[in-house]
Amino acid sequence: MAVKKAATKTVAKKAPAKKAPAKKTVAAPKKVAEPKSAITYQFADKEYDEASLVKIAKDVWKYDLNGKAADLKSIKLFVKPEESKVYYVFNGDVDGAFDI
């Protein structure tokens, strides 16, 4: 009887898996909170803040000019205390003034 030699297996050694370099996380710079501000106009024993002037302007648009609230896209106000008036420009083309 012939003796068979056991077959030897050659196993290829795998190189160890390379780890991906750790990603460095860069912290986003902290945003500095903007300080809150308020504007108040005082003259001739009167006092108006920005919100009240905008509300009056919206009322002029709605009631005096019969405009729809949805159609009002922009409001620019120019306060002239020496005339006791606020000049307005609505949507870049409608202008006028109201008394304060």
Buried (B, 14 or more C-beta within 10 A) or exposed (E): EEEEEEEEEEEEEEEEEEEEEEEEEEEEEEEEEEEEEEEEBEEEEEEBEBEEBEEBBBEBBEEEEEBEEEEBEEBEBEBEBEEEBBBBBBEEEEEBEBEB
